[in-house]
Amino acid sequence: MKIFGIILIAIGVIMFVVTGISYTTEETIIDAGPIEVSADKENEVNWPPYAGGVAVLAGLLVVAMARKK
């Protein structure tokens, strides 16, 4: 359980520093027989900064509970 808490703390700190990620997908716009037109589309996944704080607090709670046993 202690390892899980440490992982939560690390993820929370990373979420504070990096507030989102972006990735690119290729979409087909026109597919008419031998002619195919595609375009790259950039997608983003963002999370609020307080989500990192919640993960850090949860990790600290898990580490504290593991110590008491």
N, CA, C, O and CB atoms as a CASP TS submission, in Angstrom:
PFRMAT TS
TARGET T0000
AUTHOR 0000-0000-0000
METHOD Language model
MODEL 1
PARENT N/A
ATOM      1  N   MET     1       0.814  -1.194   0.000  1.00  0.00           N
ATOM      2  CA  MET     1       0.000   0.000   0.000  1.00  0.00           C
ATOM      3  C   MET     1       0.859   1.261   0.000  1.00  0.00           C
ATOM      4  O   MET     1       0.493   2.274  -0.596  1.00  0.00           O
ATOM      5  CB  MET     1      -0.927  -0.003   1.196  1.00  0.00           C
ATOM      6  N   LYS     2       2.004   1.189   0.673  1.00  0.00           N
ATOM      7  CA  LYS     2       2.874   2.347   0.743  1.00  0.00           C
ATOM      8  C   LYS     2       3.374   2.734  -0.654  1.00  0.00           C
ATOM      9  O   LYS     2       3.478   3.920  -0.968  1.00  0.00           O
ATOM     10  CB  LYS     2       4.057   2.068   1.681  1.00  0.00           C
ATOM     11  N   ILE     3       3.682   1.743  -1.489  1.00  0.00           N
ATOM     12  CA  ILE     3       4.148   2.001  -2.847  1.00  0.00           C
ATOM     13  C   ILE     3       3.048   2.708  -3.650  1.00  0.00           C
ATOM     14  O   ILE     3       3.329   3.635  -4.410  1.00  0.00           O
ATOM     15  CB  ILE     3       4.567   0.677  -3.541  1.00  0.00           C
ATOM     16  N   PHE     4       1.803   2.269  -3.479  1.00  0.00           N
ATOM     17  CA  PHE     4       0.680   2.897  -4.174  1.00  0.00           C
ATOM     18  C   PHE     4       0.555   4.366  -3.779  1.00  0.00           C
ATOM     19  O   PHE     4       0.287   5.213  -4.630  1.00  0.00           O
ATOM     20  CB  PHE     4      -0.629   2.151  -3.867  1.00  0.00           C
ATOM     21  N   GLY     5       0.743   4.671  -2.511  1.00  0.00           N
ATOM     22  CA  GLY     5       0.689   6.051  -2.040  1.00  0.00           C
ATOM     23  C   GLY     5       1.794   6.902  -2.644  1.00  0.00           C
ATOM     24  O   GLY     5       1.562   8.049  -3.026  1.00  0.00           O
ATOM     25  N   ILE     6       2.996   6.342  -2.730  1.00  0.00           N
ATOM     26  CA  ILE     6       4.123   7.070  -3.315  1.00  0.00           C
ATOM     27  C   ILE     6       3.869   7.327  -4.801  1.00  0.00           C
ATOM     28  O   ILE     6       4.192   8.400  -5.312  1.00  0.00           O
ATOM     29  CB  ILE     6       5.443   6.282  -3.121  1.00  0.00           C
ATOM     30  N   ILE     7       3.292   6.343  -5.491  1.00  0.00           N
ATOM     31  CA  ILE     7       2.962   6.518  -6.911  1.00  0.00           C
ATOM     32  C   ILE     7       1.913   7.617  -7.072  1.00  0.00           C
ATOM     33  O   ILE     7       2.015   8.430  -7.990  1.00  0.00           O
ATOM     34  CB  ILE     7       2.449   5.186  -7.527  1.00  0.00           C
ATOM     35  N   LEU     8       0.912   7.655  -6.200  1.00  0.00           N
ATOM     36  CA  LEU     8      -0.104   8.716  -6.259  1.00  0.00           C
ATOM     37  C   LEU     8       0.515  10.091  -6.044  1.00  0.00           C
ATOM     38  O   LEU     8       0.144  11.051  -6.718  1.00  0.00           O
ATOM     39  CB  LEU     8      -1.196   8.468  -5.211  1.00  0.00           C
ATOM     40  N   ILE     9       1.447  10.190  -5.119  1.00  0.00           N
ATOM     41  CA  ILE     9       2.107  11.467  -4.866  1.00  0.00           C
ATOM     42  C   ILE     9       2.889  11.902  -6.103  1.00  0.00           C
ATOM     43  O   ILE     9       2.827  13.065  -6.501  1.00  0.00           O
ATOM     44  CB  ILE     9       3.044  11.366  -3.637  1.00  0.00           C
ATOM     45  N   ALA    10       3.626  10.971  -6.712  1.00  0.00           N
ATOM     46  CA  ALA    10       4.412  11.304  -7.905  1.00  0.00           C
ATOM     47  C   ALA    10       3.505  11.739  -9.056  1.00  0.00           C
ATOM     48  O   ALA    10       3.810  12.706  -9.754  1.00  0.00           O
ATOM     49  CB  ALA    10       5.269  10.101  -8.335  1.00  0.00           C
ATOM     50  N   ILE    11       2.398  11.035  -9.256  1.00  0.00           N
ATOM     51  CA  ILE    11       1.460  11.398 -10.315  1.00  0.00           C
ATOM     52  C   ILE    11       0.862  12.777 -10.047  1.00  0.00           C
ATOM     53  O   ILE    11       0.692  13.570 -10.973  1.00  0.00           O
ATOM     54  CB  ILE    11       0.343  10.343 -10.435  1.00  0.00           C
ATOM     55  N   GLY    12       0.543  13.065  -8.793  1.00  0.00           N
ATOM     56  CA  GLY    12      -0.004  14.376  -8.437  1.00  0.00           C
ATOM     57  C   GLY    12       0.961  15.506  -8.725  1.00  0.00           C
ATOM     58  O   GLY    12       0.558  16.557  -9.225  1.00  0.00           O
ATOM     59  N   VAL    13       2.238  15.300  -8.412  1.00  0.00           N
ATOM     60  CA  VAL    13       3.239  16.338  -8.684  1.00  0.00           C
ATOM     61  C   VAL    13       3.378  16.540 -10.190  1.00  0.00           C
ATOM     62  O   VAL    13       3.483  17.675 -10.655  1.00  0.00           O
ATOM     63  CB  VAL    13       4.612  15.961  -8.058  1.00  0.00           C
ATOM     64  N   ILE    14       3.379  15.459 -10.948  1.00  0.00           N
ATOM     65  CA  ILE    14       3.457  15.565 -12.405  1.00  0.00           C
ATOM     66  C   ILE    14       2.238  16.297 -12.956  1.00  0.00           C
ATOM     67  O   ILE    14       2.361  17.084 -13.894  1.00  0.00           O
ATOM     68  CB  ILE    14       3.574  14.168 -13.044  1.00  0.00           C
ATOM     69  N   MET    15       1.062  16.046 -12.382  1.00  0.00           N
ATOM     70  CA  MET    15      -0.152  16.717 -12.844  1.00  0.00           C
ATOM     71  C   MET    15      -0.115  18.213 -12.547  1.00  0.00           C
ATOM     72  O   MET    15      -0.720  18.999 -13.276  1.00  0.00           O
ATOM     73  CB  MET    15      -1.381  16.089 -12.193  1.00  0.00           C
ATOM     74  N   PHE    16       0.593  18.623 -11.478  1.00  0.00           N
ATOM     75  CA  PHE    16       0.768  20.043 -11.213  1.00  0.00           C
ATOM     76  C   PHE    16       1.618  20.700 -12.294  1.00  0.00           C
ATOM     77  O   PHE    16       1.312  21.801 -12.750  1.00  0.00           O
ATOM     78  CB  PHE    16       1.403  20.253  -9.842  1.00  0.00           C
ATOM     79  N   VAL    17       2.684  20.021 -12.698  1.00  0.00           N
ATOM     80  CA  VAL    17       3.631  20.595 -13.656  1.00  0.00           C
ATOM     81  C   VAL    17       3.069  20.556 -15.074  1.00  0.00           C
ATOM     82  O   VAL    17       3.135  21.552 -15.794  1.00  0.00           O
ATOM     83  CB  VAL    17       4.970  19.846 -13.600  1.00  0.00           C
ATOM     84  N   VAL    18       2.525  19.425 -15.474  1.00  0.00           N
ATOM     85  CA  VAL    18       1.994  19.248 -16.830  1.00  0.00           C
ATOM     86  C   VAL    18       0.474  19.258 -16.725  1.00  0.00           C
ATOM     87  O   VAL    18      -0.118  18.312 -16.204  1.00  0.00           O
ATOM     88  CB  VAL    18       2.519  17.909 -17.497  1.00  0.00           C
ATOM     89  N   THR    19      -0.157  20.310 -17.212  1.00  0.00           N
ATOM     90  CA  THR    19      -1.611  20.436 -17.039  1.00  0.00           C
ATOM     91  C   THR    19      -2.415  19.811 -18.169  1.00  0.00           C
ATOM     92  O   THR    19      -3.638  19.948 -18.207  1.00  0.00           O
ATOM     93  CB  THR    19      -1.982  21.886 -16.918  1.00  0.00           C
ATOM     94  N   GLY    20      -1.750  19.131 -19.085  1.00  0.00           N
ATOM     95  CA  GLY    20      -2.467  18.465 -20.171  1.00  0.00           C
ATOM     96  C   GLY    20      -1.495  17.871 -21.167  1.00  0.00           C
ATOM     97  O   GLY    20      -0.302  18.171 -21.152  1.00  0.00           O
ATOM     98  N   ILE    21      -2.026  17.019 -22.037  1.00  0.00           N
ATOM     99  CA  ILE    21      -1.220  16.426 -23.089  1.00  0.00           C
ATOM    100  C   ILE    21      -1.941  16.629 -24.414  1.00  0.00           C
ATOM    101  O   ILE    21      -3.158  16.814 -24.444  1.00  0.00           O
ATOM    102  CB  ILE    21      -0.954  14.915 -22.815  1.00  0.00           C
ATOM    103  N   SER    22      -1.195  16.594 -25.496  1.00  0.00           N
ATOM    104  CA  SER    22      -1.806  16.690 -26.814  1.00  0.00           C
ATOM    105  C   SER    22      -1.248  15.586 -27.698  1.00  0.00           C
ATOM    106  O   SER    22      -0.101  15.167 -27.546  1.00  0.00           O
ATOM    107  CB  SER    22      -1.557  18.086 -27.446  1.00  0.00           C
ATOM    108  N   TYR    23      -2.067  15.129 -28.611  1.00  0.00           N
ATOM    109  CA  TYR    23      -1.661  14.088 -29.544  1.00  0.00           C
ATOM    110  C   TYR    23      -2.323  14.348 -30.889  1.00  0.00           C
ATOM    111  O   TYR    23      -3.323  15.060 -30.977  1.00  0.00           O
ATOM    112  CB  TYR    23      -2.029  12.679 -29.006  1.00  0.00           C
ATOM    113  N   THR    24      -1.749  13.761 -31.936  1.00  0.00           N
ATOM    114  CA  THR    24      -2.220  13.995 -33.300  1.00  0.00           C
ATOM    115  C   THR    24      -2.797  12.713 -33.875  1.00  0.00           C
ATOM    116  O   THR    24      -2.208  11.639 -33.749  1.00  0.00           O
ATOM    117  CB  THR    24      -1.077  14.520 -34.194  1.00  0.00           C
ATOM    118  N   THR    25      -3.962  12.839 -34.512  1.00  0.00           N
ATOM    119  CA  THR    25      -4.569  11.709 -35.213  1.00  0.00           C
ATOM    120  C   THR    25      -4.760  12.086 -36.677  1.00  0.00           C
ATOM    121  O   THR    25      -4.882  13.261 -37.020  1.00  0.00           O
ATOM    122  CB  THR    25      -5.929  11.304 -34.560  1.00  0.00           C
ATOM    123  N   GLU    26      -4.784  11.089 -37.514  1.00  0.00           N
ATOM    124  CA  GLU    26      -4.997  11.322 -38.940  1.00  0.00           C
ATOM    125  C   GLU    26      -6.432  10.954 -39.285  1.00  0.00           C
ATOM    126  O   GLU    26      -6.881   9.839 -39.020  1.00  0.00           O
ATOM    127  CB  GLU    26      -3.991  10.505 -39.806  1.00  0.00           C
ATOM    128  N   GLU    27      -7.145  11.906 -39.879  1.00  0.00           N
ATOM    129  CA  GLU    27      -8.539  11.687 -40.240  1.00  0.00           C
ATOM    130  C   GLU    27      -8.700  11.728 -41.752  1.00  0.00           C
ATOM    131  O   GLU    27      -8.088  12.553 -42.430  1.00  0.00           O
ATOM    132  CB  GLU    27      -9.445  12.736 -39.574  1.00  0.00           C
ATOM    133  N   THR    28      -9.518  10.842 -42.269  1.00  0.00           N
ATOM    134  CA  THR    28      -9.828  10.832 -43.695  1.00  0.00           C
ATOM    135  C   THR    28     -10.957  11.818 -43.954  1.00  0.00           C
ATOM    136  O   THR    28     -12.040  11.703 -43.381  1.00  0.00           O
ATOM    137  CB  THR    28     -10.216   9.402 -44.181  1.00  0.00           C
ATOM    138  N   ILE    29     -10.696  12.781 -44.813  1.00  0.00           N
ATOM    139  CA  ILE    29     -11.707  13.790 -45.128  1.00  0.00           C
ATOM    140  C   ILE    29     -12.518  13.360 -46.341  1.00  0.00           C
ATOM    141  O   ILE    29     -13.747  13.415 -46.315  1.00  0.00           O
ATOM    142  CB  ILE    29     -11.050  15.163 -45.381  1.00  0.00           C
ATOM    143  N   ILE    30     -11.843  12.932 -47.401  1.00  0.00           N
ATOM    144  CA  ILE    30     -12.524  12.488 -48.622  1.00  0.00           C
ATOM    145  C   ILE    30     -11.973  11.124 -48.999  1.00  0.00           C
ATOM    146  O   ILE    30     -10.760  10.927 -49.079  1.00  0.00           O
ATOM    147  CB  ILE    30     -12.334  13.515 -49.795  1.00  0.00           C
ATOM    148  N   ASP    31     -12.888  10.180 -49.230  1.00  0.00           N
ATOM    149  CA  ASP    31     -12.493   8.846 -49.677  1.00  0.00           C
ATOM    150  C   ASP    31     -13.386   8.494 -50.865  1.00  0.00           C
ATOM    151  O   ASP    31     -14.441   7.883 -50.700  1.00  0.00           O
ATOM    152  CB  ASP    31     -12.618   7.773 -48.515  1.00  0.00           C
ATOM    153  N   ALA    32     -12.955   8.883 -52.051  1.00  0.00           N
ATOM    154  CA  ALA    32     -13.743   8.663 -53.257  1.00  0.00           C
ATOM    155  C   ALA    32     -12.946   7.766 -54.205  1.00  0.00           C
ATOM    156  O   ALA    32     -12.222   8.249 -55.075  1.00  0.00           O
ATOM    157  CB  ALA    32     -14.112  10.019 -53.943  1.00  0.00           C
ATOM    158  N   GLY    33     -13.090   6.472 -54.023  1.00  0.00           N
ATOM    159  CA  GLY    33     -12.389   5.521 -54.882  1.00  0.00           C
ATOM    160  C   GLY    33     -10.886   5.622 -54.695  1.00  0.00           C
ATOM    161  O   GLY    33     -10.382   5.473 -53.582  1.00  0.00           O
ATOM    162  N   PRO    34     -10.160   5.880 -55.800  1.00  0.00           N
ATOM    163  CA  PRO    34      -8.699   5.933 -55.684  1.00  0.00           C
ATOM    164  C   PRO    34      -8.181   7.239 -55.070  1.00  0.00           C
ATOM    165  O   PRO    34      -6.997   7.351 -54.751  1.00  0.00           O
ATOM    166  CB  PRO    34      -8.079   5.746 -57.045  1.00  0.00           C
ATOM    167  N   ILE    35      -9.064   8.215 -54.906  1.00  0.00           N
ATOM    168  CA  ILE    35      -8.643   9.500 -54.333  1.00  0.00           C
ATOM    169  C   ILE    35      -8.982   9.512 -52.851  1.00  0.00           C
ATOM    170  O   ILE    35     -10.125   9.286 -52.453  1.00  0.00           O
ATOM    171  CB  ILE    35      -9.327  10.701 -55.067  1.00  0.00           C
ATOM    172  N   GLU    36      -7.970   9.777 -52.052  1.00  0.00           N
ATOM    173  CA  GLU    36      -8.180   9.844 -50.606  1.00  0.00           C
ATOM    174  C   GLU    36      -7.460  11.078 -50.078  1.00  0.00           C
ATOM    175  O   GLU    36      -6.267  11.266 -50.319  1.00  0.00           O
ATOM    176  CB  GLU    36      -7.670   8.542 -49.891  1.00  0.00           C
ATOM    177  N   VAL    37      -8.195  11.911 -49.358  1.00  0.00           N
ATOM    178  CA  VAL    37      -7.625  13.107 -48.756  1.00  0.00           C
ATOM    179  C   VAL    37      -7.724  12.952 -47.254  1.00  0.00           C
ATOM    180  O   VAL    37      -8.793  12.677 -46.710  1.00  0.00           O
ATOM    181  CB  VAL    37      -8.348  14.404 -49.244  1.00  0.00           C
ATOM    182  N   SER    38      -6.594  13.134 -46.593  1.00  0.00           N
ATOM    183  CA  SER    38      -6.595  13.033 -45.134  1.00  0.00           C
ATOM    184  C   SER    38      -5.911  14.244 -44.539  1.00  0.00           C
ATOM    185  O   SER    38      -5.140  14.932 -45.208  1.00  0.00           O
ATOM    186  CB  SER    38      -5.900  11.740 -44.668  1.00  0.00           C
ATOM    187  N   ALA    39      -6.200  14.495 -43.289  1.00  0.00           N
ATOM    188  CA  ALA    39      -5.619  15.640 -42.590  1.00  0.00           C
ATOM    189  C   ALA    39      -5.263  15.219 -41.170  1.00  0.00           C
ATOM    190  O   ALA    39      -5.892  14.334 -40.589  1.00  0.00           O
ATOM    191  CB  ALA    39      -6.600  16.853 -42.580  1.00  0.00           C
ATOM    192  N   ASP    40      -4.244  15.871 -40.627  1.00  0.00           N
ATOM    193  CA  ASP    40      -3.859  15.630 -39.239  1.00  0.00           C
ATOM    194  C   ASP    40      -4.680  16.545 -38.336  1.00  0.00           C
ATOM    195  O   ASP    40      -4.842  17.735 -38.605  1.00  0.00           O
ATOM    196  CB  ASP    40      -2.330  15.867 -39.028  1.00  0.00           C
ATOM    197  N   LYS    41      -5.193  15.956 -37.259  1.00  0.00           N
ATOM    198  CA  LYS    41      -5.974  16.722 -36.300  1.00  0.00           C
ATOM    199  C   LYS    41      -5.311  16.604 -34.944  1.00  0.00           C
ATOM    200  O   LYS    41      -5.010  15.501 -34.486  1.00  0.00           O
ATOM    201  CB  LYS    41      -7.448  16.233 -36.246  1.00  0.00           C
ATOM    202  N   GLU    42      -5.080  17.743 -34.300  1.00  0.00           N
ATOM    203  CA  GLU    42      -4.450  17.742 -32.989  1.00  0.00           C
ATOM    204  C   GLU    42      -5.536  17.712 -31.912  1.00  0.00           C
ATOM    205  O   GLU    42      -6.440  18.547 -31.906  1.00  0.00           O
ATOM    206  CB  GLU    42      -3.527  18.984 -32.815  1.00  0.00           C
ATOM    207  N   ASN    43      -5.436  16.756 -31.016  1.00  0.00           N
ATOM    208  CA  ASN    43      -6.386  16.600 -29.920  1.00  0.00           C
ATOM    209  C   ASN    43      -5.673  16.903 -28.605  1.00  0.00           C
ATOM    210  O   ASN    43      -4.469  16.681 -28.480  1.00  0.00           O
ATOM    211  CB  ASN    43      -6.999  15.165 -29.906  1.00  0.00           C
ATOM    212  N   GLU    44      -6.410  17.402 -27.641  1.00  0.00           N
ATOM    213  CA  GLU    44      -5.843  17.725 -26.338  1.00  0.00           C
ATOM    214  C   GLU    44      -6.656  17.074 -25.227  1.00  0.00           C
ATOM    215  O   GLU    44      -7.879  16.957 -25.308  1.00  0.00           O
ATOM    216  CB  GLU    44      -5.786  19.245 -26.136  1.00  0.00           C
ATOM    217  N   VAL    45      -5.942  16.655 -24.191  1.00  0.00           N
ATOM    218  CA  VAL    45      -6.564  16.165 -22.969  1.00  0.00           C
ATOM    219  C   VAL    45      -6.025  17.047 -21.849  1.00  0.00           C
ATOM    220  O   VAL    45      -4.829  17.028 -21.561  1.00  0.00           O
ATOM    221  CB  VAL    45      -6.260  14.621 -22.715  1.00  0.00           C
ATOM    222  N   ASN    46      -6.903  17.814 -21.221  1.00  0.00           N
ATOM    223  CA  ASN    46      -6.508  18.721 -20.141  1.00  0.00           C
ATOM    224  C   ASN    46      -7.210  18.328 -18.853  1.00  0.00           C
ATOM    225  O   ASN    46      -8.317  17.789 -18.876  1.00  0.00           O
ATOM    226  CB  ASN    46      -6.833  20.187 -20.505  1.00  0.00           C
ATOM    227  N   TRP    47      -6.561  18.599 -17.737  1.00  0.00           N
ATOM    228  CA  TRP    47      -7.160  18.368 -16.433  1.00  0.00           C
ATOM    229  C   TRP    47      -6.916  19.601 -15.577  1.00  0.00           C
ATOM    230  O   TRP    47      -5.944  20.326 -15.792  1.00  0.00           O
ATOM    231  CB  TRP    47      -6.580  17.086 -15.758  1.00  0.00           C
ATOM    232  N   PRO    48      -7.791  19.843 -14.610  1.00  0.00           N
ATOM    233  CA  PRO    48      -7.636  21.035 -13.770  1.00  0.00           C
ATOM    234  C   PRO    48      -6.462  20.855 -12.808  1.00  0.00           C
ATOM    235  O   PRO    48      -6.143  19.727 -12.431  1.00  0.00           O
ATOM    236  CB  PRO    48      -8.939  21.322 -12.983  1.00  0.00           C
ATOM    237  N   PRO    49      -5.823  21.941 -12.409  1.00  0.00           N
ATOM    238  CA  PRO    49      -4.671  21.839 -11.507  1.00  0.00           C
ATOM    239  C   PRO    49      -5.006  21.223 -10.154  1.00  0.00           C
ATOM    240  O   PRO    49      -4.153  20.582  -9.540  1.00  0.00           O
ATOM    241  CB  PRO    49      -4.080  23.199 -11.292  1.00  0.00           C
ATOM    242  N   TYR    50      -6.240  21.409  -9.683  1.00  0.00           N
ATOM    243  CA  TYR    50      -6.573  20.845  -8.378  1.00  0.00           C
ATOM    244  C   TYR    50      -6.624  19.320  -8.400  1.00  0.00           C
ATOM    245  O   TYR    50      -6.591  18.694  -7.341  1.00  0.00           O
ATOM    246  CB  TYR    50      -7.901  21.393  -7.903  1.00  0.00           C
ATOM    247  N   ALA    51      -6.704  18.713  -9.573  1.00  0.00           N
ATOM    248  CA  ALA    51      -6.680  17.248  -9.655  1.00  0.00           C
ATOM    249  C   ALA    51      -5.336  16.713  -9.166  1.00  0.00           C
ATOM    250  O   ALA    51      -5.282  15.655  -8.540  1.00  0.00           O
ATOM    251  CB  ALA    51      -6.950  16.775 -11.105  1.00  0.00           C
ATOM    252  N   GLY    52      -4.254  17.434  -9.446  1.00  0.00           N
ATOM    253  CA  GLY    52      -2.939  17.042  -8.933  1.00  0.00           C
ATOM    254  C   GLY    52      -2.896  17.142  -7.417  1.00  0.00           C
ATOM    255  O   GLY    52      -2.309  16.293  -6.747  1.00  0.00           O
ATOM    256  N   GLY    53      -3.519  18.181  -6.880  1.00  0.00           N
ATOM    257  CA  GLY    53      -3.572  18.334  -5.427  1.00  0.00           C
ATOM    258  C   GLY    53      -4.354  17.221  -4.756  1.00  0.00           C
ATOM    259  O   GLY    53      -3.973  16.740  -3.688  1.00  0.00           O
ATOM    260  N   VAL    54      -5.435  16.817  -5.376  1.00  0.00           N
ATOM    261  CA  VAL    54      -6.235  15.710  -4.841  1.00  0.00           C
ATOM    262  C   VAL    54      -5.421  14.417  -4.858  1.00  0.00           C
ATOM    263  O   VAL    54      -5.484  13.633  -3.911  1.00  0.00           O
ATOM    264  CB  VAL    54      -7.544  15.534  -5.655  1.00  0.00           C
ATOM    265  N   ALA    55      -4.662  14.190  -5.925  1.00  0.00           N
ATOM    266  CA  ALA    55      -3.839  12.978  -6.012  1.00  0.00           C
ATOM    267  C   ALA    55      -2.732  12.998  -4.955  1.00  0.00           C
ATOM    268  O   ALA    55      -2.441  11.966  -4.349  1.00  0.00           O
ATOM    269  CB  ALA    55      -3.224  12.842  -7.424  1.00  0.00           C
ATOM    270  N   VAL    56      -2.119  14.151  -4.731  1.00  0.00           N
ATOM    271  CA  VAL    56      -1.073  14.250  -3.709  1.00  0.00           C
ATOM    272  C   VAL    56      -1.657  13.995  -2.322  1.00  0.00           C
ATOM    273  O   VAL    56      -1.075  13.251  -1.531  1.00  0.00           O
ATOM    274  CB  VAL    56      -0.394  15.637  -3.757  1.00  0.00           C
ATOM    275  N   LEU    57      -2.803  14.607  -2.022  1.00  0.00           N
ATOM    276  CA  LEU    57      -3.431  14.386  -0.716  1.00  0.00           C
ATOM    277  C   LEU    57      -3.849  12.939  -0.516  1.00  0.00           C
ATOM    278  O   LEU    57      -3.696  12.391   0.576  1.00  0.00           O
ATOM    279  CB  LEU    57      -4.638  15.290  -0.558  1.00  0.00           C
ATOM    280  N   ALA    58      -4.376  12.317  -1.562  1.00  0.00           N
ATOM    281  CA  ALA    58      -4.754  10.908  -1.459  1.00  0.00           C
ATOM    282  C   ALA    58      -3.517  10.038  -1.231  1.00  0.00           C
ATOM    283  O   ALA    58      -3.558   9.088  -0.448  1.00  0.00           O
ATOM    284  CB  ALA    58      -5.502  10.455  -2.732  1.00  0.00           C
ATOM    285  N   GLY    59      -2.428  10.360  -1.908  1.00  0.00           N
ATOM    286  CA  GLY    59      -1.187   9.610  -1.717  1.00  0.00           C
ATOM    287  C   GLY    59      -0.651   9.758  -0.306  1.00  0.00           C
ATOM    288  O   GLY    59      -0.206   8.784   0.302  1.00  0.00           O
ATOM    289  N   LEU    60      -0.692  10.983   0.219  1.00  0.00           N
ATOM    290  CA  LEU    60      -0.242  11.197   1.600  1.00  0.00           C
ATOM    291  C   LEU    60      -1.116  10.439   2.593  1.00  0.00           C
ATOM    292  O   LEU    60      -0.615   9.891   3.575  1.00  0.00           O
ATOM    293  CB  LEU    60      -0.248  12.694   1.938  1.00  0.00           C
ATOM    294  N   LEU    61      -2.409  10.409   2.338  1.00  0.00           N
ATOM    295  CA  LEU    61      -3.322   9.668   3.206  1.00  0.00           C
ATOM    296  C   LEU    61      -3.024   8.172   3.178  1.00  0.00           C
ATOM    297  O   LEU    61      -3.021   7.524   4.225  1.00  0.00           O
ATOM    298  CB  LEU    61      -4.769   9.921   2.790  1.00  0.00           C
ATOM    299  N   VAL    62      -2.776   7.622   2.003  1.00  0.00           N
ATOM    300  CA  VAL    62      -2.476   6.197   1.874  1.00  0.00           C
ATOM    301  C   VAL    62      -1.157   5.875   2.577  1.00  0.00           C
ATOM    302  O   VAL    62      -1.059   4.854   3.258  1.00  0.00           O
ATOM    303  CB  VAL    62      -2.411   5.785   0.382  1.00  0.00           C
ATOM    304  N   VAL    63      -0.148   6.724   2.424  1.00  0.00           N
ATOM    305  CA  VAL    63       1.144   6.481   3.093  1.00  0.00           C
ATOM    306  C   VAL    63       0.977   6.568   4.596  1.00  0.00           C
ATOM    307  O   VAL    63       1.559   5.762   5.323  1.00  0.00           O
ATOM    308  CB  VAL    63       2.215   7.492   2.619  1.00  0.00           C
ATOM    309  N   ALA    64       0.202   7.522   5.083  1.00  0.00           N
ATOM    310  CA  ALA    64      -0.029   7.651   6.519  1.00  0.00           C
ATOM    311  C   ALA    64      -0.784   6.439   7.072  1.00  0.00           C
ATOM    312  O   ALA    64      -0.473   5.967   8.166  1.00  0.00           O
ATOM    313  CB  ALA    64      -0.807   8.937   6.815  1.00  0.00           C
ATOM    314  N   MET    65      -1.762   5.936   6.334  1.00  0.00           N
ATOM    315  CA  MET    65      -2.512   4.769   6.794  1.00  0.00           C
ATOM    316  C   MET    65      -1.631   3.518   6.779  1.00  0.00           C
ATOM    317  O   MET    65      -1.794   2.638   7.624  1.00  0.00           O
ATOM    318  CB  MET    65      -3.760   4.554   5.919  1.00  0.00           C
ATOM    319  N   ALA    66      -0.715   3.434   5.839  1.00  0.00           N
ATOM    320  CA  ALA    66       0.180   2.269   5.773  1.00  0.00           C
ATOM    321  C   ALA    66       1.183   2.287   6.918  1.00  0.00           C
ATOM    322  O   ALA    66       1.619   1.227   7.367  1.00  0.00           O
ATOM    323  CB  ALA    66       0.922   2.232   4.427  1.00  0.00           C
ATOM    324  N   ARG    67       1.550   3.446   7.390  1.00  0.00           N
ATOM    325  CA  ARG    67       2.498   3.555   8.496  1.00  0.00           C
ATOM    326  C   ARG    67       1.906   3.126   9.825  1.00  0.00           C
ATOM    327  O   ARG    67       2.614   2.585  10.674  1.00  0.00           O
ATOM    328  CB  ARG    67       2.995   4.966   8.605  1.00  0.00           C
ATOM    329  N   LYS    68       0.631   3.357  10.013  1.00  0.00           N
ATOM    330  CA  LYS    68      -0.015   3.051  11.291  1.00  0.00           C
ATOM    331  C   LYS    68      -0.151   1.554  11.549  1.00  0.00           C
ATOM    332  O   LYS    68      -0.252   1.123  12.697  1.00  0.00           O
ATOM    333  CB  LYS    68      -1.376   3.690  11.338  1.00  0.00           C
ATOM    334  N   LYS    69      -0.153   0.772  10.485  1.00  0.00           N
ATOM    335  CA  LYS    69      -0.320  -0.675  10.668  1.00  0.00           C
ATOM    336  C   LYS    69       0.937  -1.351  11.101  1.00  0.00           C
ATOM    337  O   LYS    69       0.949  -2.567  11.295  1.00  0.00           O
ATOM    338  CB  LYS    69      -0.803  -1.308   9.412  1.00  0.00           C
TER
END
